[in-house]
Structures are given as structure tokens and as C-alpha cells.
């Protein structure tokens, strides 16, 4: 049971980290887009 539990936590952590990377990437894109709108 412990091995399964550890695996589940590992999966959740991996998923969380990849989600953070996607959110960060989208935020960067949005910021560039926003700057283009304001300064042009």
C-alpha cells in the first residue's frame, strides 16, 4: 500500500509541476500580448 501511495503522490506532484509550467508559459505570452496592445 505504501508503494502505491508514494506512486500516487509522485504522479500528483508531476502533474502539478507540469501545470505550473503551462500556467507560467501562458502568463508570459499574455504579458507580451498585453504590452503590444498598450504600447501600439
PDB file of N, CA, C, O and CB in Angstrom:
ATOM      1  N   UNK A   1       0.829  -1.207   0.000  1.00  0.00           N
ATOM      2  CA  UNK A   1       0.000   0.000   0.000  1.00  0.00           C
ATOM      3  C   UNK A   1       0.866   1.260   0.000  1.00  0.00           C
ATOM      4  O   UNK A   1       0.547   2.234  -0.682  1.00  0.00           O
ATOM      5  CB  UNK A   1      -0.939   0.004   1.218  1.00  0.00           C
ATOM      6  N   UNK A   2       1.957   1.241   0.762  1.00  0.00           N
ATOM      7  CA  UNK A   2       2.832   2.409   0.817  1.00  0.00           C
ATOM      8  C   UNK A   2       3.426   2.739  -0.553  1.00  0.00           C
ATOM      9  O   UNK A   2       3.534   3.906  -0.929  1.00  0.00           O
ATOM     10  CB  UNK A   2       3.951   2.176   1.826  1.00  0.00           C
ATOM     11  N   UNK A   3       3.808   1.698  -1.292  1.00  0.00           N
ATOM     12  CA  UNK A   3       4.394   1.918  -2.613  1.00  0.00           C
ATOM     13  C   UNK A   3       3.374   2.573  -3.539  1.00  0.00           C
ATOM     14  O   UNK A   3       3.700   3.495  -4.288  1.00  0.00           O
ATOM     15  CB  UNK A   3       4.893   0.586  -3.217  1.00  0.00           C
ATOM     16  N   UNK A   4       2.144   2.090  -3.479  1.00  0.00           N
ATOM     17  CA  UNK A   4       1.077   2.657  -4.307  1.00  0.00           C
ATOM     18  C   UNK A   4       0.824   4.122  -3.936  1.00  0.00           C
ATOM     19  O   UNK A   4       0.658   4.980  -4.803  1.00  0.00           O
ATOM     20  CB  UNK A   4      -0.223   1.834  -4.151  1.00  0.00           C
ATOM     21  N   UNK A   5       0.800   4.383  -2.639  1.00  0.00           N
ATOM     22  CA  UNK A   5       0.558   5.734  -2.135  1.00  0.00           C
ATOM     23  C   UNK A   5       1.665   6.687  -2.604  1.00  0.00           C
ATOM     24  O   UNK A   5       1.394   7.810  -3.029  1.00  0.00           O
ATOM     25  CB  UNK A   5       0.471   5.728  -0.591  1.00  0.00           C
ATOM     26  N   UNK A   6       2.902   6.222  -2.518  1.00  0.00           N
ATOM     27  CA  UNK A   6       4.040   7.019  -2.963  1.00  0.00           C
ATOM     28  C   UNK A   6       3.963   7.305  -4.451  1.00  0.00           C
ATOM     29  O   UNK A   6       4.278   8.409  -4.896  1.00  0.00           O
ATOM     30  CB  UNK A   6       5.346   6.310  -2.638  1.00  0.00           C
ATOM     31  N   UNK A   7       3.541   6.306  -5.222  1.00  0.00           N
ATOM     32  CA  UNK A   7       3.414   6.467  -6.664  1.00  0.00           C
ATOM     33  C   UNK A   7       2.337   7.494  -6.985  1.00  0.00           C
ATOM     34  O   UNK A   7       2.513   8.336  -7.866  1.00  0.00           O
ATOM     35  CB  UNK A   7       3.090   5.123  -7.334  1.00  0.00           C
ATOM     36  N   UNK A   8       1.226   7.420  -6.267  1.00  0.00           N
ATOM     37  CA  UNK A   8       0.131   8.366  -6.482  1.00  0.00           C
ATOM     38  C   UNK A   8       0.580   9.796  -6.182  1.00  0.00           C
ATOM     39  O   UNK A   8       0.278  10.717  -6.940  1.00  0.00           O
ATOM     40  CB  UNK A   8      -1.078   7.996  -5.606  1.00  0.00           C
ATOM     41  N   UNK A   9       1.294   9.977  -5.085  1.00  0.00           N
ATOM     42  CA  UNK A   9       1.804  11.303  -4.728  1.00  0.00           C
ATOM     43  C   UNK A   9       2.767  11.798  -5.801  1.00  0.00           C
ATOM     44  O   UNK A   9       2.736  12.967  -6.185  1.00  0.00           O
ATOM     45  CB  UNK A   9       2.504  11.270  -3.348  1.00  0.00           C
ATOM     46  N   UNK A  10       3.617  10.903  -6.276  1.00  0.00           N
ATOM     47  CA  UNK A  10       4.569  11.262  -7.321  1.00  0.00           C
ATOM     48  C   UNK A  10       3.843  11.737  -8.579  1.00  0.00           C
ATOM     49  O   UNK A  10       4.232  12.732  -9.189  1.00  0.00           O
ATOM     50  CB  UNK A  10       5.478  10.069  -7.651  1.00  0.00           C
ATOM     51  N   UNK A  11       2.791  11.022  -8.959  1.00  0.00           N
ATOM     52  CA  UNK A  11       2.007  11.403 -10.134  1.00  0.00           C
ATOM     53  C   UNK A  11       1.384  12.787  -9.942  1.00  0.00           C
ATOM     54  O   UNK A  11       1.403  13.618 -10.850  1.00  0.00           O
ATOM     55  CB  UNK A  11       0.909  10.357 -10.411  1.00  0.00           C
ATOM     56  N   UNK A  12       0.838  13.019  -8.765  1.00  0.00           N
ATOM     57  CA  UNK A  12       0.203  14.306  -8.461  1.00  0.00           C
ATOM     58  C   UNK A  12       1.226  15.438  -8.526  1.00  0.00           C
ATOM     59  O   UNK A  12       0.948  16.504  -9.076  1.00  0.00           O
ATOM     60  CB  UNK A  12      -0.461  14.267  -7.067  1.00  0.00           C
ATOM     61  N   UNK A  13       2.403  15.201  -7.964  1.00  0.00           N
ATOM     62  CA  UNK A  13       3.461  16.214  -7.992  1.00  0.00           C
ATOM     63  C   UNK A  13       3.891  16.503  -9.426  1.00  0.00           C
ATOM     64  O   UNK A  13       4.043  17.663  -9.809  1.00  0.00           O
ATOM     65  CB  UNK A  13       4.670  15.756  -7.158  1.00  0.00           C
ATOM     66  N   UNK A  14       4.087  15.454 -10.216  1.00  0.00           N
ATOM     67  CA  UNK A  14       4.475  15.633 -11.615  1.00  0.00           C
ATOM     68  C   UNK A  14       3.428  16.445 -12.368  1.00  0.00           C
ATOM     69  O   UNK A  14       3.758  17.357 -13.127  1.00  0.00           O
ATOM     70  CB  UNK A  14       4.677  14.271 -12.296  1.00  0.00           C
ATOM     71  N   UNK A  15       2.166  16.102 -12.146  1.00  0.00           N
ATOM     72  CA  UNK A  15       1.067  16.799 -12.808  1.00  0.00           C
ATOM     73  C   UNK A  15       1.036  18.267 -12.383  1.00  0.00           C
ATOM     74  O   UNK A  15       0.857  19.158 -13.213  1.00  0.00           O
ATOM     75  CB  UNK A  15      -0.280  16.117 -12.485  1.00  0.00           C
ATOM     76  N   UNK A  16       1.211  18.507 -11.098  1.00  0.00           N
ATOM     77  CA  UNK A  16       1.211  19.867 -10.572  1.00  0.00           C
ATOM     78  C   UNK A  16       2.335  20.701 -11.169  1.00  0.00           C
ATOM     79  O   UNK A  16       2.125  21.857 -11.537  1.00  0.00           O
ATOM     80  CB  UNK A  16       1.333  19.844  -9.061  1.00  0.00           C
ATOM     81  N   UNK A  17       3.525  20.121 -11.266  1.00  0.00           N
ATOM     82  CA  UNK A  17       4.664  20.845 -11.819  1.00  0.00           C
ATOM     83  C   UNK A  17       4.453  21.170 -13.286  1.00  0.00           C
ATOM     84  O   UNK A  17       4.762  22.278 -13.724  1.00  0.00           O
ATOM     85  CB  UNK A  17       5.938  20.038 -11.644  1.00  0.00           C
ATOM     86  N   UNK A  18       3.932  20.221 -14.049  1.00  0.00           N
ATOM     87  CA  UNK A  18       3.706  20.486 -15.465  1.00  0.00           C
ATOM     88  C   UNK A  18       2.618  21.534 -15.643  1.00  0.00           C
ATOM     89  O   UNK A  18       2.684  22.347 -16.566  1.00  0.00           O
ATOM     90  CB  UNK A  18       3.329  19.196 -16.203  1.00  0.00           C
ATOM     91  N   UNK A  19       1.610  21.522 -14.760  1.00  0.00           N
ATOM     92  CA  UNK A  19       0.555  22.535 -14.820  1.00  0.00           C
ATOM     93  C   UNK A  19       1.134  23.918 -14.543  1.00  0.00           C
ATOM     94  O   UNK A  19       0.778  24.891 -15.208  1.00  0.00           O
ATOM     95  CB  UNK A  19      -0.568  22.212 -13.812  1.00  0.00           C
ATOM     96  N   UNK A  20       2.029  24.001 -13.561  1.00  0.00           N
ATOM     97  CA  UNK A  20       2.670  25.277 -13.243  1.00  0.00           C
ATOM     98  C   UNK A  20       3.466  25.801 -14.431  1.00  0.00           C
ATOM     99  O   UNK A  20       3.449  26.999 -14.716  1.00  0.00           O
ATOM    100  CB  UNK A  20       3.585  25.127 -12.023  1.00  0.00           C
ATOM    101  N   UNK A  21       4.163  24.905 -15.124  1.00  0.00           N
ATOM    102  CA  UNK A  21       4.942  25.322 -16.288  1.00  0.00           C
ATOM    103  C   UNK A  21       4.035  25.877 -17.373  1.00  0.00           C
ATOM    104  O   UNK A  21       4.364  26.877 -18.010  1.00  0.00           O
ATOM    105  CB  UNK A  21       5.762  24.151 -16.835  1.00  0.00           C
ATOM    106  N   UNK A  22       2.887  25.229 -17.587  1.00  0.00           N
ATOM    107  CA  UNK A  22       1.931  25.691 -18.594  1.00  0.00           C
ATOM    108  C   UNK A  22       1.372  27.059 -18.213  1.00  0.00           C
ATOM    109  O   UNK A  22       1.268  27.953 -19.052  1.00  0.00           O
ATOM    110  CB  UNK A  22       0.785  24.674 -18.761  1.00  0.00           C
ATOM    111  N   UNK A  23       1.014  27.212 -16.943  1.00  0.00           N
ATOM    112  CA  UNK A  23       0.472  28.484 -16.456  1.00  0.00           C
ATOM    113  C   UNK A  23       1.506  29.600 -16.613  1.00  0.00           C
ATOM    114  O   UNK A  23       1.173  30.706 -17.038  1.00  0.00           O
ATOM    115  CB  UNK A  23       0.039  28.360 -14.977  1.00  0.00           C
ATOM    116  N   UNK A  24       2.746  29.307 -16.271  1.00  0.00           N
ATOM    117  CA  UNK A  24       3.820  30.288 -16.393  1.00  0.00           C
ATOM    118  C   UNK A  24       4.007  30.703 -17.853  1.00  0.00           C
ATOM    119  O   UNK A  24       4.157  31.886 -18.159  1.00  0.00           O
ATOM    120  CB  UNK A  24       5.133  29.721 -15.825  1.00  0.00           C
ATOM    121  N   UNK A  25       3.997  29.710 -18.749  1.00  0.00           N
ATOM    122  CA  UNK A  25       4.159  29.964 -20.176  1.00  0.00           C
ATOM    123  C   UNK A  25       3.029  30.846 -20.709  1.00  0.00           C
ATOM    124  O   UNK A  25       3.271  31.802 -21.445  1.00  0.00           O
ATOM    125  CB  UNK A  25       4.208  28.641 -20.948  1.00  0.00           C
ATOM    126  N   UNK A  26       1.789  30.513 -20.328  1.00  0.00           N
ATOM    127  CA  UNK A  26       0.631  31.299 -20.761  1.00  0.00           C
ATOM    128  C   UNK A  26       0.711  32.727 -20.227  1.00  0.00           C
ATOM    129  O   UNK A  26       0.361  33.681 -20.923  1.00  0.00           O
ATOM    130  CB  UNK A  26      -0.676  30.634 -20.295  1.00  0.00           C
ATOM    131  N   UNK A  27       1.175  32.863 -18.991  1.00  0.00           N
ATOM    132  CA  UNK A  27       1.299  34.184 -18.380  1.00  0.00           C
ATOM    133  C   UNK A  27       2.311  35.032 -19.141  1.00  0.00           C
ATOM    134  O   UNK A  27       2.090  36.225 -19.348  1.00  0.00           O
ATOM    135  CB  UNK A  27       1.711  34.061 -16.903  1.00  0.00           C
ATOM    136  N   UNK A  28       3.417  34.425 -19.557  1.00  0.00           N
ATOM    137  CA  UNK A  28       4.424  35.139 -20.338  1.00  0.00           C
ATOM    138  C   UNK A  28       3.840  35.596 -21.676  1.00  0.00           C
ATOM    139  O   UNK A  28       4.040  36.737 -22.092  1.00  0.00           O
ATOM    140  CB  UNK A  28       5.661  34.245 -20.568  1.00  0.00           C
ATOM    141  N   UNK A  29       3.120  34.699 -22.340  1.00  0.00           N
ATOM    142  CA  UNK A  29       2.503  35.024 -23.623  1.00  0.00           C
ATOM    143  C   UNK A  29       1.507  36.163 -23.471  1.00  0.00           C
ATOM    144  O   UNK A  29       1.495  37.107 -24.261  1.00  0.00           O
ATOM    145  CB  UNK A  29       1.810  33.794 -24.215  1.00  0.00           C
ATOM    146  N   UNK A  30       0.675  36.061 -22.446  1.00  0.00           N
ATOM    147  CA  UNK A  30      -0.345  37.066 -22.207  1.00  0.00           C
ATOM    148  C   UNK A  30       0.284  38.428 -21.935  1.00  0.00           C
ATOM    149  O   UNK A  30      -0.202  39.455 -22.409  1.00  0.00           O
ATOM    150  CB  UNK A  30      -1.235  36.652 -21.040  1.00  0.00           C
ATOM    151  N   UNK A  31       1.358  38.425 -21.174  1.00  0.00           N
ATOM    152  CA  UNK A  31       2.045  39.669 -20.844  1.00  0.00           C
ATOM    153  C   UNK A  31       2.590  40.337 -22.103  1.00  0.00           C
ATOM    154  O   UNK A  31       2.470  41.553 -22.254  1.00  0.00           O
ATOM    155  CB  UNK A  31       3.183  39.405 -19.848  1.00  0.00           C
ATOM    156  N   UNK A  32       3.184  39.566 -23.004  1.00  0.00           N
ATOM    157  CA  UNK A  32       3.696  40.130 -24.253  1.00  0.00           C
ATOM    158  C   UNK A  32       2.563  40.701 -25.089  1.00  0.00           C
ATOM    159  O   UNK A  32       2.672  41.793 -25.646  1.00  0.00           O
ATOM    160  CB  UNK A  32       4.459  39.067 -25.054  1.00  0.00           C
ATOM    161  N   UNK A  33       1.474  39.946 -25.168  1.00  0.00           N
ATOM    162  CA  UNK A  33       0.301  40.373 -25.927  1.00  0.00           C
ATOM    163  C   UNK A  33      -0.257  41.677 -25.352  1.00  0.00           C
ATOM    164  O   UNK A  33      -0.590  42.602 -26.094  1.00  0.00           O
ATOM    165  CB  UNK A  33      -0.784  39.271 -25.915  1.00  0.00           C
ATOM    166  N   UNK A  34      -0.353  41.737 -24.040  1.00  0.00           N
ATOM    167  CA  UNK A  34      -0.869  42.902 -23.324  1.00  0.00           C
ATOM    168  C   UNK A  34       0.011  44.125 -23.587  1.00  0.00           C
ATOM    169  O   UNK A  34      -0.492  45.222 -23.828  1.00  0.00           O
ATOM    170  CB  UNK A  34      -0.951  42.613 -21.810  1.00  0.00           C
ATOM    171  N   UNK A  35       1.314  43.926 -23.538  1.00  0.00           N
ATOM    172  CA  UNK A  35       2.242  45.026 -23.809  1.00  0.00           C
ATOM    173  C   UNK A  35       2.099  45.533 -25.240  1.00  0.00           C
ATOM    174  O   UNK A  35       2.172  46.737 -25.482  1.00  0.00           O
ATOM    175  CB  UNK A  35       3.685  44.581 -23.556  1.00  0.00           C
ATOM    176  N   UNK A  36       1.897  44.626 -26.184  1.00  0.00           N
ATOM    177  CA  UNK A  36       1.694  45.008 -27.581  1.00  0.00           C
ATOM    178  C   UNK A  36       0.452  45.886 -27.711  1.00  0.00           C
ATOM    179  O   UNK A  36       0.467  46.893 -28.419  1.00  0.00           O
ATOM    180  CB  UNK A  36       1.564  43.754 -28.478  1.00  0.00           C
ATOM    181  N   UNK A  37      -0.613  45.503 -27.029  1.00  0.00           N
ATOM    182  CA  UNK A  37      -1.863  46.269 -27.093  1.00  0.00           C
ATOM    183  C   UNK A  37      -1.698  47.670 -26.524  1.00  0.00           C
ATOM    184  O   UNK A  37      -2.188  48.642 -27.099  1.00  0.00           O
ATOM    185  CB  UNK A  37      -2.968  45.538 -26.344  1.00  0.00           C
ATOM    186  N   UNK A  38      -1.015  47.771 -25.402  1.00  0.00           N
ATOM    187  CA  UNK A  38      -0.884  49.062 -24.719  1.00  0.00           C
ATOM    188  C   UNK A  38       0.056  50.012 -25.455  1.00  0.00           C
ATOM    189  O   UNK A  38      -0.254  51.193 -25.614  1.00  0.00           O
ATOM    190  CB  UNK A  38      -0.386  48.851 -23.299  1.00  0.00           C
ATOM    191  N   UNK A  39       1.185  49.509 -25.898  1.00  0.00           N
ATOM    192  CA  UNK A  39       2.203  50.393 -26.450  1.00  0.00           C
ATOM    193  C   UNK A  39       2.048  50.684 -27.936  1.00  0.00           C
ATOM    194  O   UNK A  39       2.782  51.506 -28.483  1.00  0.00           O
ATOM    195  CB  UNK A  39       3.536  49.806 -26.213  1.00  0.00           C
ATOM    196  N   UNK A  40       1.107  50.026 -28.592  1.00  0.00           N
ATOM    197  CA  UNK A  40       0.905  50.314 -30.019  1.00  0.00           C
ATOM    198  C   UNK A  40      -0.387  51.071 -30.247  1.00  0.00           C
ATOM    199  O   UNK A  40      -0.719  51.397 -31.386  1.00  0.00           O
ATOM    200  CB  UNK A  40       0.898  49.020 -30.835  1.00  0.00           C
TER     201      UNK A  40
END
